[in-house]
Amino acid sequence: VQLQASGGGLVQPGGSLRLSCAASGSMFSIDSVVVDWYREAPGKQRELVARISGSNSGSTFYRDSVKGRFTISRDNAKNTVYLHMNSLKPEDTAVYYCTTYYRTRYWGQGTLVTVSS
């Protein structure tokens, strides 16, 4: 299984970005697993930002600081999970990673989000 994270960049405060986590691998389907987005800011520990359960449940989780601003979703046809980020703040600046557990833990390579004027 491989996870390819993309979509990061430089954005002004109040702006938006959409991160993508594209999964590939023999017989692997992203609709059956939990997928998390984590972030790691300079000098801080990696923290869970959002989670989406498998399609049977489809439940989501957000850390308090992003509730109402971030939305996690999936496109099963594209085997991709997205993190839609709106009203971005400087404190959202971090490297964002997607991860899933399928027999073992897999991590994407990370995509840098910088929120700055």
Secondary structure, DSSP 4 states (H G I P E B T S, - for coil): -EEEEE--EEE-TT--EEEEEEEE-TT--GGGS-EEEEEE-TTS--EEEEEE--TTT--EEE-GGGTTTEEEEEEGGGTEEEEEE-S--GGG-EEEEEEEESSSEEE---EEEEE--
